[in-house]
Amino acid sequence: MTAFLQIQAIEKRWRSDVTVGPITLDIARGEILALLGPSGSGKTTMLRLLAGFETADGGRITVANEDVTAVPPARRRFGMVFQHYALFPHLDVGQNVEFGLAGSGGPGAVNAKVAAALGLVDLAGYERRKVHELSGGQQQRVALARALAPEPRVLLLDEPLSNLDPALRERTRRELRQMIKRVGEGITTVFVTHEQEEAFDLGDRIAVLNNGRLEQTGTPEELYERPQNLFVATFVGRANVFRGGAARALGARESAVVVVRPERLRFAGAGLPGVVRERRYTGAAAFFLIEGDDHDRFEVLAEPDAAQVGERVYVEATRVITL
Amino acid sequence: MIRNLRRADLVAAGLALLLAWLVIYPILIVAGDAADATAVRAFLTRPGEWAALWASIWISLVSVVLAAAIGIPLAFLFEWFDFPGRKTLGALIALPVVLPPLVGVIAFLFLYGESGFIARAIQAALHLEQAPWRLQGAVAILLVHAYSFYVYFYLFTRAGLAKLDVSMLEAAQALGADRRATLFRVIVPLLRPSLVGAAILTFMTALGSFSAPYIFGGGFRVMTTQIVATKLNGDLPLAMVETVALAVIAVAGLAILRGTEGDDILVALGKGIAPRPRPIRRAGVRRLATVAGWGLAILLLLPHLTLVLVSLVPYGAWTTEIVPPVINLENYRRLFSEAERLRPLLNSLWMAAASTAVAVVLALAGGWLVVRKRVALRRVIEGLLALPWALPGTVFAIALAITFSTHAPLQLRFVLVGTSIILPLAYLVRALPLTGRGILASYRQLDPSLEEAAASLGAGRWRTLARVTLPQLRPGLAAGASLAFVAALGDIVASIVLYTYETRPVSIEILSSLRLSETGVAAAFGVVLMLVSALVLGVGARR
């Protein structure tokens, strides 16, 4: 993999006890990278460092081998879609998209670029609409068109879907990914999210941040199946953590901590014993909350009629992650 | 970031110094010079001084009570009950707030004064030898104050009522509270911040009020007129002691009233749906409300209609008749064709424009440093911008007159009194709180990501300012600037202390026309001021 956007030991010190980094990350040309983490993990700071709104206290950012660490946002040529879109309310859709095109050819060329950018996000002909007349999803697409129109080297998205209602989110995730992949041969993109599903659906690769540190980078499958530590294991997807006797009952080595996904547990004739305390029905399957004999609770995902509340069961693991 | 911060902090230090030089330094000089034993003794021993001081205090307090007594019921009437003409009248009776105080005062004079419209009518009807009353002294001042300041209570109470959450009133009713209990246990406590705000504004305005006591006071003196009289008598040390005394009352009054303000929580609690105006069902009550609404509105607007009428009567044409025998545009023709009469108008216009422009620039710089850069001196800058509001205009007029009549460059004192700079400078000081408040409030509401979005799209600092920041600040900027412009245009407090013949503003010309009994010309000037003010404020308030 040849890195297009390189983040080298970048660091931001807010206070002596609140720091982000040092973080090192390479992002390939055309790759979509998700920065995933809980609030306060430093993911927004990372994005703002990339955009140039914050100045790093250490480290370097390079794009195609050009050092941009000290380049101000206006000359960095990074496009950004803000969490609340930051569309200029006093300008119409066309003027918003046109904003970044100042000095890039005559009026004809600019209009063509505006039309192309709006076409890309399926809003052709919306030039003279007022921003506040648009729905949330349309506003988001205008923000995307505006960021893409000046042909930025890197696209940055801050919580791109958090402003949409849940029903719209899933569809928009797929559309957003298609639109990004449609630009040129795919534009190098970094986006911030605190939702694992969003990161999985939209990102090629995910960087998990926690407390200002990079915990792990990888594809969704790598993070889910081979988490490198307990934080990643529990933050990415649902996870049951077993220690001691319970861990050994599931086949772990001495004193190891094991993580088992709910769908990797199943009811059996023998194994880890417990009592079904709750059953949460989701339609296709059900989550069974089991209280083990050591009073630790864990979840099993199984067929809806696999067990009854109050029933005594035995559980075995089909795949364990040993940490 | 660190380099940026340092530069912003340097700019902030410069701005803070400039503002301090404008709004604090002159006050400090007066306070220092006022520490003159003879003058202080004179102030403390003369009964006239104590009387004026006491008069300022009680006139201001009674003005608050009277303004509240008119403004609050009006607000309830117009916010809660629906009757024919509600909307138009509701906007009309807020009109006095947009008018320069001097215009209101002379309008009042022409209507209720001893040679005014009403006195004349009564005199003719009853065949009296003399006018039935003399509108003078404390009663006259209070009448004018009540008439001019009820607007503060009216507007604040209406705004407070409009913010009420109807579900809170419904909750009170569901909990068994009757109307009276709902009013006193729910509505009034919720309105308290609005009412205290109106009381503070009224008290401060009444304390600084100059034109009403100047024109109607006669022998009755309050501090503002006392200070100007002492200054005109040439007793500068005493004038300075009086100025300090007035400033102390203002600050003390402000502090005491602020103390009753209560918690912001009351306002911040809920953002619900305001109660809708109730159509009045009973025909009798409905008629009564309509009559009361129209009657009050006409009563309150009558002075301005009178002003328009008087402005149409040529010099000497109206002597003993009840209605003027001749009506034409002669006064306006003279006003615009005689160079000596047009001059004050042009003076006022350019001085108001210049002071407003500088006040806007300073407030913009202040907003950028305080809100966006969050510089270390942000509290100081914000305080300095707001400070002139807390002190009566007379205090600043005297302070500037003293400070800038001495040549001492090393003390940053220059002779500006007598030049054409001093009046715009005085107007600028008064304009700072108005533009400052408007622009800072707008800046706080401005989403920083808009400016960041502009930057990420390649816009430099000036393009971002012109294309994004200024258009977004426009409502607050326009509101603040139009208020500042109108205040400067109608100013008399600073003008009367600092004007020269060449730079005399409209207000001074109105006073001298009145002195020459050229009431028509004075009224015409008043109408022009009224129209320009209304026009500017109308433009400023447009969304």
HADDOCK unambig.tbl for C-alpha pairs under 7 A between the chains (distance, minus, plus):
assign (segid A and resid 55 and name CA) (segid B and resid 1 and name CA) 5.60 0.50 0.50
assign (segid A and resid 73 and name CA) (segid B and resid 455 and name CA) 5.65 0.50 0.50
assign (segid A and resid 73 and name CA) (segid B and resid 456 and name CA) 5.16 0.50 0.50
assign (segid A and resid 74 and name CA) (segid B and resid 455 and name CA) 4.50 0.50 0.50
assign (segid A and resid 74 and name CA) (segid B and resid 456 and name CA) 5.12 0.50 0.50
assign (segid A and resid 74 and name CA) (segid B and resid 457 and name CA) 6.31 0.50 0.50
assign (segid A and resid 74 and name CA) (segid B and resid 458 and name CA) 3.86 0.50 0.50
assign (segid A and resid 74 and name CA) (segid B and resid 459 and name CA) 5.63 0.50 0.50
assign (segid A and resid 74 and name CA) (segid B and resid 460 and name CA) 6.15 0.50 0.50
assign (segid A and resid 75 and name CA) (segid B and resid 458 and name CA) 5.81 0.50 0.50
assign (segid A and resid 78 and name CA) (segid B and resid 456 and name CA) 6.44 0.50 0.50
assign (segid A and resid 79 and name CA) (segid B and resid 456 and name CA) 6.14 0.50 0.50
assign (segid A and resid 79 and name CA) (segid B and resid 457 and name CA) 6.77 0.50 0.50
assign (segid A and resid 80 and name CA) (segid B and resid 456 and name CA) 6.53 0.50 0.50
assign (segid A and resid 86 and name CA) (segid B and resid 449 and name CA) 5.78 0.50 0.50
assign (segid A and resid 86 and name CA) (segid B and resid 450 and name CA) 4.94 0.50 0.50
assign (segid A and resid 86 and name CA) (segid B and resid 453 and name CA) 6.55 0.50 0.50
assign (segid A and resid 87 and name CA) (segid B and resid 450 and name CA) 6.94 0.50 0.50
assign (segid A and resid 88 and name CA) (segid B and resid 450 and name CA) 6.65 0.50 0.50
assign (segid A and resid 99 and name CA) (segid B and resid 457 and name CA) 6.95 0.50 0.50
assign (segid A and resid 100 and name CA) (segid B and resid 457 and name CA) 4.44 0.50 0.50
assign (segid A and resid 100 and name CA) (segid B and resid 458 and name CA) 5.99 0.50 0.50
assign (segid A and resid 147 and name CA) (segid B and resid 457 and name CA) 7.00 0.50 0.50
